[in-house]
Amino acid sequence: MSPVRALVLMPLVVFVSCNNGKNTNNTTVTEDSPPLDKPSIQQLLLNQETLIRIELEKKLRSVQEEVVVLKKDNEDIRKEIADTIKIGAKEIADLKLSVSENIASINSVNELLDARFASLMANQTDNSNQIAFEAQILSAPGMEFKGSRDSVIRFDRVNLNVGNAYDSTTGKFTVPKDGLYFFGWHILPSYYTVTTTSLTVNNFPKSLNHCDSKRSLGQQPCSKMSVIRLAMGDKVWISYPSNGDNKSKAPYSIFCGFKI
């Protein structure tokens, strides 16, 4: 069988349209159909090629449309991803800023706490170096302390004794550290008496306090203050430096001091 005959035997459907567009004749070529001439075969092949081209163009347009849709979807996805990245970047930046601010705040609080702790430690150290006392006459017979010349007035009730430098059993203050010290004492003599007291350091009078109640209608209280430079180990007390009435009333007579 020749090639031409093989082509003729292929089932072909040819659509022929009339010029007036009203009638359409379908021609089917089968194996029993009479042989077609060469122009008819060429026309059939051309029609088949046209149908194939039309179908391919339809598929191509469909593919192109799908590509356009895919491109648009891709652009939308890209845009969405870009927006998400921007939002995420902003959130990360805000979070970093918040963390930095929190760290700065924590560091500031830590600095304040460190400063406060250092201050408390310094105050504690200062308190350990503080020296101060106050005592008064309380248990003297007849509520008055009577003494002879150079006798030590014993202020037996201790109200304050920071540093434990004052001894109420002896009435003497022992200097624990070198430096300047303030001392003050207040004496209330008995009625119509003359009482002189002295701030004594190591048996030497440093400051005198004279009370004369004989010239008054009642009791004449006397107060005295003094600042002295002392060395560690010095002894300080209040005494009667001379002969006289030498009577100090309890509990109104007070002796105090502190390191400046």
MISE-612973 format. One line per field, with one value per residue: residue in one letter; x, y, z of N, C-alpha, C, O, CB in turn; residue number from 1. Coordinates in steps of 0.001 Angstrom, whole numbers, plus 500000, padded with zeros to 6 digits. Glycine has a CB too. Example, Ala and Ser with C-alpha at 12.3 -4.5 7.8 and 13.67 -1.06 7.14 Angstrom:
// residues 2
resn	[a/s]
n.x	[513190/512850]
n.y	[494310/497750]
n.z	[507800/507080]
ca.x	[512300/513670]
ca.y	[495500/498940]
ca.z	[507800/507140]
c.x	[513200/512900]
c.y	[496700/500030]
c.z	[507800/507870]
o.x	[514236/513409]
o.y	[496681/501138]
o.z	[508465/508039]
cb.x	[511308/514084]
cb.y	[495527/499402]
cb.z	[509046/505725]
resi	[1/2]
This chain:
// residues 260
resn	[m/s/p/v/r/a/l/v/l/m/p/l/v/v/f/v/s/c/n/n/g/k/n/t/n/n/t/t/v/t/e/d/s/p/p/l/d/k/p/s/i/q/q/l/l/l/n/q/e/t/l/i/r/i/e/l/e/k/k/l/r/s/v/q/e/e/v/v/v/l/k/k/d/n/e/d/i/r/k/e/i/a/d/t/i/k/i/g/a/k/e/i/a/d/l/k/l/s/v/s/e/n/i/a/s/i/n/s/v/n/e/l/l/d/a/r/f/a/s/l/m/a/n/q/t/d/n/s/n/q/i/a/f/e/a/q/i/l/s/a/p/g/m/e/f/k/g/s/r/d/s/v/i/r/f/d/r/v/n/l/n/v/g/n/a/y/d/s/t/t/g/k/f/t/v/p/k/d/g/l/y/f/f/g/w/h/i/l/p/s/y/y/t/v/t/t/t/s/l/t/v/n/n/f/p/k/s/l/n/h/c/d/s/k/r/s/l/g/q/q/p/c/s/k/m/s/v/i/r/l/a/m/g/d/k/v/w/i/s/y/p/s/n/g/d/n/k/s/k/a/p/y/s/i/f/c/g/f/k/i]
n.x	[500873/500571/502073/500365/497934/497722/497401/494978/493375/493227/490994/489138/487564/485830/484905/482749/481714/479033/478940/476877/476526/474517/474070/475614/477857/478918/481643/482708/485483/486207/487577/486282/485569/485676/488781/490626/491512/494686/494579/492441/493402/495464/493936/492567/494664/495516/493281/493274/495695/495069/493063/494549/496375/494632/493683/496080/496677/494558/495199/497662/496908/495406/497370/498975/497204/496983/499617/499729/497920/499275/501594/500497/499479/501906/503155/501431/501884/504596/504435/502909/504655/506790/505537/504977/507580/508453/506704/507453/510141/509847/508509/510510/512485/511151/510899/513601/514280/512594/513646/516228/515634/514508/516717/518406/516896/516915/519669/519975/518419/519915/522289/521368/520635/523134/524460/522885/523343/526104/526059/524658/526468/528609/527449/527067/529706/530477/528817/529930/532216/531317/531144/529632/527936/525679/524825/523335/522908/521462/521086/522065/522569/519890/519070/521007/524339/527033/530295/533832/536773/538257/536971/535347/532436/529895/528019/525549/523419/523065/522126/522784/525316/527240/529704/530694/532419/532127/532165/529991/530371/532677/532397/533907/535139/536717/538959/538575/539679/541959/541333/538973/536777/533553/532167/529651/528019/525512/524541/522569/522485/522006/519547/520433/523241/526717/528259/530927/532078/534233/535552/537557/540678/542694/543396/543780/542218/540162/538033/535766/532771/530572/528207/525962/523734/523119/522766/520422/516829/516182/517037/519892/520522/523314/525126/527597/529832/532356/535109/537599/540856/541848/543725/543976/543113/543137/541627/538485/536431/533912/534443/534676/536452/537286/537028/533847/530247/529424/527239/525182/522136/520051/517576/518635/521134/523482/525795/527491/528864/530682/532416/533746]
n.y	[498810/502164/505262/507418/506180/505196/507530/508275/506327/507046/508044/510828/513882/516280/519559/521384/524467/526259/529103/530817/530448/528990/526224/523202/520713/517503/515483/512250/510272/507042/503618/502346/504368/506128/506649/509635/512602/514275/517095/517065/515516/517135/519249/518079/517474/520041/521058/519379/520146/522770/522434/521222/523297/525265/524011/523787/526489/527221/525753/526923/529577/529053/528074/530359/532117/530800/531088/533861/534166/532677/534219/536570/535583/534839/537342/538484/536790/537307/539999/539796/538281/540100/542206/540884/540370/542997/543802/541935/542651/545224/544625/543114/545073/546867/545190/544764/547386/547715/545739/546757/549154/548102/546753/548928/550235/548306/548237/550838/550710/548783/550215/552217/550615/549542/551887/552640/550463/550724/553162/552421/550583/552308/554003/552145/551581/554108/554319/552366/553646/555679/557478/558057/559206/559357/560078/560010/561180/558966/556991/558061/558490/559921/561267/562987/563713/563813/565002/565077/567176/566794/564429/561984/562507/560292/559384/557357/556196/555083/556447/556466/554871/554638/552842/552104/553464/554821/554316/553394/552510/553660/556251/557389/558339/556675/557442/556178/556627/558776/562316/565089/565959/566488/567673/567876/569030/569121/570540/570370/571971/571434/573042/576331/576100/576050/574906/573663/572339/570319/569621/567024/565832/563155/563643/566387/569492/570816/572427/574563/574677/576645/576791/578697/578640/579945/582672/582905/582523/579909/576881/576918/576022/574845/574818/573530/573485/571944/571591/569373/568290/564997/562036/558544/556462/558370/559617/560833/562781/564067/566122/567264/570092/571511/572326/572537/572947/571018/569393/567597/567315/564489/563338/565191/566035/565760/564144/564200/563304/563240/562040/564262]
n.z	[500000/499136/500371/499969/499757/502339/503799/502852/503929/506588/509195/508619/509264/507720/507677/505900/504918/503607/501395/501946/504619/505774/505386/506323/505432/506283/505663/505577/505459/504745/504761/502755/501160/498001/496229/496946/495274/494781/495380/497183/499285/500188/501039/503121/504872/505397/506676/508911/510109/510642/512542/514579/515118/516037/518350/519789/520059/521697/524018/524540/525040/527325/529029/529111/530362/532830/533643/533917/536028/537955/538157/539157/541594/542681/542914/544750/546908/547324/548005/550331/551898/552032/553399/555770/556623/556990/559038/560979/561285/562321/564710/565941/566152/567860/570065/570700/571396/573605/575296/575609/576927/579241/580271/580700/582639/584675/585189/586133/588459/589810/590164/591878/594055/594692/595403/597585/599261/599656/600987/603300/604351/604795/606668/608665/609257/610102/612330/613907/614608/616141/619182/622168/625115/627936/631259/634544/637952/640199/642268/644651/648195/650022/647793/646824/645784/647723/648261/648983/648587/645419/644980/642927/641041/640774/638187/638031/636661/633466/630465/627800/625911/623659/622180/624593/626375/628722/632205/634571/637152/638116/637308/635345/632104/629515/627022/623814/621294/619554/619254/618875/621507/622848/625871/628340/631268/633778/636768/639642/642529/646101/648265/649189/649025/648063/645260/643489/640470/638379/635156/634745/633599/633556/636249/636179/636414/633867/633140/634837/636836/638513/641081/642908/645291/647582/647364/646049/646048/646081/644517/642406/639288/637319/634287/632035/629240/627219/624949/624118/623127/622990/623833/623053/625740/627710/630760/631758/633891/636187/638942/642401/642851/645046/648606/650009/650019/648187/647031/644951/643348/642796/640510/638768/637989/635421/633195/630129/626874/623716/620775/618427]
ca.x	[500000/501400/501877/499187/496766/497653/496829/493567/492671/493069/489648/489167/486275/486010/483765/482650/480669/478564/479236/475797/476607/473289/474118/476924/477930/480011/482111/483510/486259/486495/488371/485454/485296/486477/490065/490584/492592/495773/494135/491561/494276/496146/492954/492316/495830/495500/492222/493749/496742/494392/492412/495606/496907/493608/493687/497314/496560/493689/495980/498693/496248/495051/498614/499367/496314/497395/500898/499404/497329/500348/502451/499794/499502/503286/503385/500686/502601/505812/504060/502502/505876/507529/504826/505196/508966/508531/506043/508306/511338/509448/508255/511812/513133/510461/511250/514978/514253/511993/514612/517309/515126/514374/518066/518881/516162/517446/521005/519804/517977/521065/523207/520782/520747/524548/524773/522220/524060/527370/525747/524336/527707/529383/526811/527358/531093/530497/528200/530880/533223/530708/531377/528767/527359/524950/524521/522811/522934/520151/520983/522819/521800/519177/518847/522044/525677/527903/531669/534907/537637/538836/536198/534694/530978/529539/526712/525413/522406/523519/521043/523357/526736/527686/531142/530982/533609/531821/532026/529109/530837/533721/532032/534959/535087/538032/539000/538934/540403/542431/540464/538280/535618/532677/531621/528753/527445/524505/524499/521555/522921/520965/519111/521313/524600/527643/528866/531788/532468/535311/535816/538924/541315/543924/543633/543997/540991/540206/536960/535064/531356/530302/526785/525768/522312/522932/522357/519115/515736/515992/518154/520447/521189/524461/525503/528882/530235/533781/535656/538986/541568/542270/544424/543429/543524/542911/540471/537745/535333/533487/534838/534609/537858/537600/536171/532628/529071/529603/526042/524518/520860/519611/518243/518716/522538/523748/527099/527427/529975/530780/533557/533359]
ca.y	[500000/503366/506270/508245/505359/505128/508788/508299/505409/507662/508621/512285/514564/517575/520458/522293/525473/526956/530547/531593/530229/528389/524773/522625/519318/516755/514421/511283/509432/505736/502729/501970/505549/506127/507367/511092/513138/514942/518352/516766/515085/518332/520057/517372/517687/521444/521185/518725/521012/523944/522037/521022/524611/525937/523372/524182/527895/527268/525293/527927/530695/528595/528052/531750/532662/530228/531725/535206/533997/532253/535377/537467/534959/534919/538723/538684/536080/538076/541213/539391/537910/541333/542918/540132/540608/544362/543815/541196/543456/546308/544037/542759/546327/547360/544292/545075/548666/547480/544996/547686/550069/547345/546511/550202/550474/547372/548712/552030/550259/548130/551257/552842/549664/549488/553132/552576/549476/551337/554166/551727/550039/553436/554427/551141/551805/555330/554033/551611/554593/556694/557379/559013/558693/560249/559420/560921/560697/558406/556183/558651/558544/561174/561871/563966/563147/564677/564542/565945/567721/565868/563192/561798/562413/559083/559406/555898/555700/555310/556569/556200/554538/554130/552610/551569/554120/555359/553293/553947/552095/554600/557606/557898/558064/556336/557837/555016/557039/560157/563251/566130/565465/567455/567234/568814/568532/569979/570258/571039/571878/571435/574380/577213/575555/576455/573690/573865/571071/570474/568576/566623/564908/562574/564326/567819/570218/571477/573421/574660/575035/577127/576976/579360/578713/580717/584023/582837/582141/578458/576167/577572/575011/575320/573957/573887/572698/572087/570787/569076/567296/563931/560891/557264/556049/559427/559454/562083/562647/565281/566026/568469/570497/572271/572070/573332/572114/569865/568548/567578/566631/563466/562831/566320/566272/564909/564212/563601/563617/562477/562361/565142]
ca.z	[500000/498988/501434/499677/500077/503808/504287/502493/504808/507925/509381/508634/509268/507073/507843/504759/505140/502418/501369/502555/506070/506283/505340/506634/505016/506903/504781/506310/504548/505344/503912/501618/500328/496771/496330/496809/494462/495522/496023/498318/500388/500722/501777/504375/505741/505838/507687/510148/510698/511191/513794/515587/515480/516858/519668/520464/520450/522867/525164/524819/525722/528665/529802/529334/531392/534100/534004/534404/537360/538854/538396/540075/542916/543158/543342/545996/547973/547586/548739/551680/552625/552295/554476/557011/557034/557519/560341/561900/561558/563228/566019/566513/566544/569065/571164/571085/572103/574917/576100/575950/577954/580487/580785/581241/583885/585678/585552/586954/589783/590448/590604/593067/595152/595079/596118/598885/600066/600052/602000/604544/604889/605304/607912/609674/609661/610892/613623/614712/615071/616979/620625/622855/626353/628835/632533/635556/639335/640516/643494/645770/649458/650238/646471/646501/645828/648515/648194/649467/647548/644427/644836/641617/641075/640023/637513/638024/635725/632084/629480/626472/626034/622360/622241/625934/626921/630057/633247/635612/638490/638541/636903/634463/630659/628975/625610/622996/620076/619538/618551/619622/622251/623506/627149/628991/632515/634404/638205/640446/643928/647126/648673/649950/649039/647005/644721/642336/639832/637414/634155/635089/632656/634137/637537/636005/636087/632568/633030/636109/636829/639866/641371/644199/645622/648805/647022/645408/646946/646012/643903/641231/638452/636540/633153/631438/628065/626944/623858/624473/622312/623875/623259/623474/627078/628698/631631/631935/634854/636873/640351/643223/642929/646258/649752/649992/650305/647276/647014/643638/643507/641848/639295/637830/637610/634236/632568/628778/625989/622474/619900/617317]
c.x	[500895/501128/500643/497933/496600/497052/495347/492775/492483/491688/489749/487770/486494/484728/483788/481478/480315/478845/478152/475750/475407/473368/475524/476882/479120/480374/483017/484191/486597/487281/487596/485151/486149/487740/489849/491736/493571/495335/493245/492379/494975/495192/492656/493462/495859/494446/492649/494780/496114/493724/493433/496148/495927/493604/494923/497258/495658/494456/497046/498095/495871/496269/499076/498498/496691/498700/500658/498838/498399/501295/501804/499783/500889/503611/502665/501399/503875/505517/503676/503708/506676/506877/505048/506600/509114/507913/506903/509554/511021/509196/509564/512542/512505/510824/512674/515044/513684/512964/515755/516870/514991/515734/518628/518208/516681/518824/520924/519377/519126/522070/522694/520895/522192/524943/524153/522932/525390/527161/525442/525591/528572/528807/527084/528782/531206/529921/529154/531971/532649/530953/530523/528208/526574/524592/524041/522933/521541/520086/521782/521950/521156/518949/519815/523407/526579/529314/532636/535735/538264/538084/535475/533186/530563/528110/526384/524357/522819/522306/521509/524835/527219/529212/531602/532246/533372/531564/531214/529561/531909/533351/533014/534741/536510/538038/539435/539767/540853/541426/539887/537023/534861/532168/530706/528233/526551/524374/523372/521961/521734/520636/520199/522706/525404/528382/529671/532192/533504/535300/537295/539430/542620/544373/543929/542667/541136/539151/536136/533626/530963/528806/526643/524269/522054/522414/520981/518067/515505/517221/518592/521171/522310/524784/526814/529178/531701/534169/537141/539570/542176/542984/543819/543999/543360/541645/539835/536620/534975/533803/534539/536052/538246/536690/534967/531454/529071/528434/525342/523262/520635/518095/518516/520156/522948/525152/526999/528649/529922/531999/533063/533884]
c.y	[501220/504322/507088/507486/505266/506368/508842/507437/505963/508260/510119/512810/515955/518352/521468/523213/526113/528427/531339/531367/529540/526884/524298/521155/518663/515604/513523/510387/508167/504897/502321/503131/505488/506935/508851/511540/513898/516249/518099/516343/516272/519189/519411/517581/519108/521665/520567/519573/522237/523612/521845/522347/525349/525363/523759/525626/528049/526857/526310/529121/530311/528587/529465/532394/532107/530837/533109/535128/533619/533407/536339/536908/535044/536318/539007/538022/536823/539317/540875/539027/539154/542123/542224/540359/542011/544434/543097/541974/544590/545777/543656/544003/546905/546512/544560/546371/548497/546749/545901/548647/549353/547077/547783/550512/549577/547804/549935/551654/549587/549147/551950/551919/549552/550722/553121/551609/550040/552387/553516/551147/551141/553931/553442/551303/553038/555093/553260/552514/555662/556400/558455/558371/559788/559466/560466/560298/560195/557798/556746/558682/559919/561945/563016/563311/564165/564117/565557/566434/566586/564537/563174/561697/561233/559205/557947/555358/556080/555333/556237/555909/553875/554029/552100/552168/554682/554208/553883/553554/553037/556048/558217/557447/557815/556592/556645/555369/558479/561052/564305/565555/566636/566847/568327/568214/569602/569560/571063/570896/571837/572878/575072/576605/576166/575201/574039/572493/571361/569308/568232/565612/564447/563348/565824/568481/570967/572575/573381/575115/575378/577397/577561/579515/579532/582114/584051/582422/580641/577800/576889/576527/575648/574301/574452/572946/572950/571153/570618/568078/566263/562832/559607/556863/557120/559136/560821/561828/564025/565111/567339/568950/571199/571842/572996/572452/570840/568876/568699/566729/565600/563608/563935/566646/565257/565194/563535/564011/562786/562918/563173/564568]
c.z	[500000/500124/501222/500062/501585/504378/504018/503448/506204/508047/509538/508630/508741/507217/506712/504993/503820/502527/502034/504053/506632/506323/505629/506272/505684/505974/505549/505318/505275/504379/502664/500688/499070/496961/496105/495937/495346/496132/497228/499523/501013/501552/503122/505370/506291/506904/509022/510854/511348/512519/514919/516080/516398/518269/520468/520936/521662/524127/525555/525554/527152/529593/530129/530426/532776/534585/534574/535826/538378/539177/539387/541495/543542/543671/544657/547169/548354/548422/550182/552533/552993/553427/555814/557544/557636/558902/561381/562274/562525/564630/566707/566985/567809/570276/571649/571869/573508/575840/576546/577055/579295/581118/581403/582570/585001/586142/586448/588367/590529/590961/591860/594276/595643/595883/597512/599811/600558/601142/603345/605191/605483/606622/609030/610191/610533/612281/614524/615259/615986/618456/621288/624122/627055/630089/633537/636937/639674/641917/644661/647024/649640/648950/646192/646666/646533/648470/648750/648283/646729/644312/643488/641819/640188/639494/637191/637058/634292/631158/628064/626656/624741/622374/623593/626553/628324/631021/634389/637012/639025/638244/635933/633016/630185/627482/624758/621769/620212/618823/619454/620257/622868/624808/627706/630288/633141/635862/638844/641916/644887/647517/649501/650129/647912/646546/643475/641797/638755/636434/634305/634078/633273/635383/637389/635639/634759/632447/634316/635914/638264/640035/642785/644443/646888/648500/646335/646416/646947/645456/642631/640379/637631/635440/632566/630274/627798/625795/624113/623482/623249/623104/623817/624837/628130/629494/631873/632927/635416/638363/641082/643436/644237/647393/649685/650349/649453/647329/645662/643741/642397/641674/638277/637379/636550/633700/631197/627966/624728/621673/618717/616005]
o.x	[501856/500090/499941/496991/495473/496276/494563/491628/491670/491225/490370/486879/487286/483633/484703/480363/481185/478978/478409/474980/475253/472782/476503/476004/480223/479505/484006/483551/487222/487633/488189/484582/487215/487760/489065/492793/493302/495665/493297/492096/495060/495550/492511/493238/496172/494672/492429/494743/496528/493794/493206/496365/496319/493533/494840/497711/495914/494377/497304/498653/495993/496216/499508/498995/496716/498880/501272/499214/498442/501742/502442/500034/501043/504250/503196/501511/504203/506216/504062/503799/507181/507564/505274/506802/509797/508477/507067/509981/511803/509608/509713/513140/513203/511031/512932/515755/514207/513092/516203/517620/515310/515893/519240/518848/516866/519129/521691/519889/519295/522637/523456/521206/522447/525648/524781/523109/525761/527948/525895/525762/529193/529538/527302/529043/531907/530447/529187/532591/533394/530966/530681/528030/526770/524116/524314/523043/520554/519143/522146/520738/521799/518664/519498/523616/526850/529518/532307/535428/538726/538532/535049/532707/530859/527138/526876/524403/522909/521555/520723/525528/527565/529910/532758/533040/534329/530848/531689/529169/532045/533909/532984/534242/537403/537223/540542/540488/540220/540745/540243/536299/535441/531788/530960/528033/526805/524130/523239/521802/520606/521349/520800/523266/524865/529042/529153/532593/533636/535072/538168/538732/543537/545551/544292/542040/542122/539358/535837/533302/531008/528206/527149/523621/520900/521685/520447/518400/514705/518337/517765/522306/522259/524718/527106/528826/532231/533627/537862/538894/542916/542860/543234/545209/543433/540713/540512/535931/535655/533473/534203/536812/539428/535722/535116/531615/528764/528609/524956/523311/520979/517405/518618/520348/522790/525633/526482/529370/529226/532534/532074/533669]
o.y	[501303/504232/507424/508052/505257/506304/509364/507757/505432/508922/510618/512208/516717/517873/522282/522755/526463/528955/532391/532052/529487/526283/524924/520422/519210/514841/513979/509809/508214/505364/501991/502964/504872/507839/509288/510911/514132/516521/518852/516752/516384/519759/520096/517831/519349/522358/521130/519704/522690/524375/522254/522536/525966/526098/524026/525964/528870/527518/526535/529619/531117/529017/529753/533114/532842/531077/533504/535903/534143/533559/536848/537623/535282/536478/539668/538586/536958/539642/541569/539390/539268/542645/542863/540519/542201/545026/543570/541966/544889/546386/543849/544015/547369/547032/544581/546470/549050/547090/545838/548922/549910/547160/547753/550987/550025/547753/550070/552194/549791/548986/552236/552364/549476/550637/553525/551887/549863/552501/553981/551206/550959/554238/553824/551182/553050/555585/553464/552187/556465/555252/559639/557155/560978/558334/561658/559081/560901/558056/556002/558876/560949/563142/563919/562478/565241/562913/566725/566137/565579/563627/564212/560920/561205/559139/557383/554188/557261/554361/555781/556575/552694/555026/551705/551462/554987/553258/554771/554207/553201/556970/559426/556356/558630/556031/556139/554518/559290/560610/564416/564773/567617/565677/569522/567002/570803/568392/572266/569821/572165/573812/574471/576597/576716/574526/574634/571606/572490/568161/569054/564659/565240/563662/566472/568083/571673/573551/572304/575832/574515/578130/576984/580398/579789/582685/585129/582010/580146/578116/577403/576167/576831/573089/575647/571767/574019/570054/571598/567146/566598/562720/559590/556917/556827/558505/561812/560811/565015/564089/568358/568281/571444/571107/574162/571364/569748/567695/569803/565574/565816/563970/563673/567458/564051/566326/562422/564942/561772/564010/562814/565155]
o.z	[500765/500780/502176/500616/502080/505332/504810/503760/506961/507118/510476/508032/509296/506923/506583/505241/503022/503631/502619/504727/507852/507224/505223/506726/505655/505551/506123/504439/506335/503296/501637/499609/499064/497796/495262/495890/496525/497286/498200/500649/502236/502582/504134/506554/507457/507896/510095/512077/512416/513483/516058/517277/517388/519254/521667/522030/522543/525162/526738/526532/528075/530746/531245/531292/533762/535779/535565/536705/539491/540314/540308/542465/544740/544711/545549/548257/549533/549381/551123/553706/554109/554305/556841/558747/558643/559821/562506/563428/563428/565618/567914/568061/568710/571372/572853/572869/574476/577015/577691/577992/580346/582336/582471/583508/586133/587334/587401/589347/591731/592041/592784/595381/596845/596888/598490/600997/601718/602082/604391/606408/606530/607564/610180/611388/611545/613279/615738/616271/616548/618901/620993/624193/626808/630008/633388/637088/639469/642666/645571/646936/649437/648989/645418/647548/646001/648620/648957/647128/647265/643615/642982/642645/638994/640246/636213/636680/633959/631077/627234/627425/624734/622559/623747/627176/629036/630705/635097/637979/640237/638841/635703/632743/630416/626749/624942/621249/620888/617898/620628/619641/623334/624858/627557/630375/633041/636167/638620/642495/644518/647149/650393/651225/646952/647337/642530/642551/638283/636817/634025/633731/633487/635552/638371/634657/634550/631726/634831/634967/639140/639249/643747/643882/647233/649311/646075/647527/647741/645869/641879/640690/637295/635650/632597/630308/628104/625675/624302/623047/624174/621884/624900/625056/629323/628996/632147/632846/635148/638966/640479/644136/644483/647196/649320/650902/649930/647629/645279/644165/641235/642627/637079/636473/636740/633745/631098/628325/624657/621864/618079/614945]
cb.x	[499020/501139/503064/499140/496896/499023/497519/493360/493404/494146/488938/489946/485635/486404/483795/482492/481123/477083/479418/474453/476792/472117/473641/477303/478030/479614/482825/482655/487546/485207/488795/484174/485576/485669/491092/490643/492042/496956/493386/490549/495313/496737/491646/492117/497129/495246/490928/494340/497768/493354/491611/496749/497191/492202/493616/498503/496025/492466/496633/499366/494993/494432/499712/499259/494833/497535/501834/498389/496221/501130/502753/498360/499058/504259/502918/499261/502939/506477/502889/501534/506745/507608/503312/504958/509925/507832/504649/508695/511917/508191/507347/512669/513048/508930/511104/515873/513427/510693/515160/517754/513767/513646/518997/518625/514658/517508/521818/518776/516782/521748/523422/519308/520231/525442/524268/520759/524295/528054/524564/523316/528476/529413/525312/527151/531996/529722/526902/531495/533888/529212/532914/527615/528457/523669/525769/521348/523393/519786/521444/523306/522717/519933/517413/521925/526208/527399/532036/535807/538737/540279/535181/535239/530302/529684/526725/525087/520985/524536/520467/523138/526983/527194/531875/531123/534057/530589/533425/527674/531384/535035/531914/536336/534421/538399/539965/537688/539517/543809/539360/537930/536054/531488/532761/527589/528562/523123/525864/520120/523828/521414/517794/520698/524585/528650/527784/533044/531227/536674/535459/538987/541557/545063/544790/545077/540635/540015/536055/535791/530465/531123/526001/526492/521748/524238/523403/519134/514456/514775/517765/521412/520168/525706/524388/530021/529376/534626/535391/539079/542677/541078/545950/543728/544933/542810/540875/537184/535719/531952/536343/533871/538170/537465/536942/532413/527776/530899/525074/525471/519720/519999/517392/518103/523483/522678/528197/526124/531293/529500/534280/533900]
cb.y	[500016/504057/507189/508648/503946/504911/509984/507828/504113/508753/508006/512840/514595/517421/521172/521520/526546/526722/531037/531230/531519/528809/524252/522824/519197/516230/514978/510464/510147/505012/501484/501376/506866/506685/506815/511792/514051/515191/519225/515666/514068/519175/520223/515876/517399/522382/520517/517346/521453/524481/520744/520176/525450/525790/521852/523988/528733/526356/523948/528390/531137/527196/527304/532556/532327/528724/531814/535903/532923/531094/536098/537703/533499/534532/539709/538129/534645/538479/541935/538207/536948/542193/543005/538635/540436/545351/543157/539870/544025/547016/542810/542001/547348/547356/542824/545166/549697/546677/543801/548478/550659/546024/546004/551338/550242/545945/549036/552973/549288/547178/552278/553205/548292/549364/554358/552165/548191/551970/555023/550615/549291/554575/554586/549733/551943/556435/553248/550485/555245/556787/557550/559489/558141/560834/558660/561281/561821/557360/554778/560087/558225/562033/562376/565232/562803/564795/564215/565199/568612/565589/563044/560519/563760/557816/560324/555435/556285/554205/557980/557411/553603/555057/553870/550057/555238/556316/552793/553480/550660/554263/558485/557433/559256/554863/559043/554305/556870/560252/562520/567322/564463/567864/566898/569190/568112/569885/570590/570438/573059/570613/574297/577517/574017/577572/572623/574723/570334/570571/569055/566035/565577/562568/563663/568092/571202/570456/573151/575615/573869/578407/575618/580753/577310/580804/584664/581863/582856/578101/574700/578729/574319/575553/573938/573829/573057/571782/571447/568525/567968/563363/560960/556180/555615/560809/558783/562619/561668/565567/565676/568193/571401/573786/572262/573994/572914/569130/568921/567027/567645/562016/561742/567550/566179/565159/563538/564031/563401/562641/561066/566588]
cb.z	[501242/497636/501519/498178/499460/504409/503641/501052/504881/508177/510611/507448/510686/505579/509231/503415/506162/502200/499945/501927/506777/505445/503981/508144/503481/508331/503548/507299/504044/505748/504695/502102/501112/495591/495310/498193/493349/494615/495018/497952/499897/499572/500960/504108/504976/504653/507191/509843/509616/510196/513588/515015/514210/516218/519522/519541/519288/522662/524854/523514/524944/528598/529034/528019/531061/533978/532778/533454/537331/538235/537079/539593/542823/542041/542256/545865/547534/546270/548031/551615/551781/551023/554168/556784/555831/556578/560250/561298/560250/562702/565886/565487/565406/568858/570726/569852/571318/574774/575312/574702/577529/580233/579664/580243/583678/585113/584299/586322/589656/589470/589493/592814/594717/593835/595322/598723/599258/598837/601552/604285/603803/604279/607715/609108/608437/610182/613433/613894/613896/616698/620990/621925/627280/628150/633083/635258/640338/639496/643217/645415/650673/651209/646361/647401/644380/649983/646784/650495/648171/644780/645996/640889/640594/640914/636188/639398/636072/631634/629510/625486/627257/621189/621909/625868/625990/630009/633753/635390/638446/637861/638102/634955/629858/629277/625397/622556/618809/618861/617882/618710/623349/622578/628156/628062/633502/633659/638881/640181/644280/648372/649481/651313/648916/647503/644395/642708/639220/638126/632659/636518/631255/633087/638258/634911/637217/631462/631771/637042/636250/640167/641242/644238/645794/649584/646122/644224/646551/645161/643589/641638/637514/637464/632059/632495/626810/628217/622459/625916/621421/624620/623558/622424/627052/628011/632976/630570/636006/636639/640472/644607/641783/646008/651081/648621/650055/647618/648185/642522/643522/642344/638645/638472/638854/633112/633464/628038/626697/621635/619410/617536]
resi	[1/2/3/4/5/6/7/8/9/10/11/12/13/14/15/16/17/18/19/20/21/22/23/24/25/26/27/28/29/30/31/32/33/34/35/36/37/38/39/40/41/42/43/44/45/46/47/48/49/50/51/52/53/54/55/56/57/58/59/60/61/62/63/64/65/66/67/68/69/70/71/72/73/74/75/76/77/78/79/80/81/82/83/84/85/86/87/88/89/90/91/92/93/94/95/96/97/98/99/100/101/102/103/104/105/106/107/108/109/110/111/112/113/114/115/116/117/118/119/120/121/122/123/124/125/126/127/128/129/130/131/132/133/134/135/136/137/138/139/140/141/142/143/144/145/146/147/148/149/150/151/152/153/154/155/156/157/158/159/160/161/162/163/164/165/166/167/168/169/170/171/172/173/174/175/176/177/178/179/180/181/182/183/184/185/186/187/188/189/190/191/192/193/194/195/196/197/198/199/200/201/202/203/204/205/206/207/208/209/210/211/212/213/214/215/216/217/218/219/220/221/222/223/224/225/226/227/228/229/230/231/232/233/234/235/236/237/238/239/240/241/242/243/244/245/246/247/248/249/250/251/252/253/254/255/256/257/258/259/260]
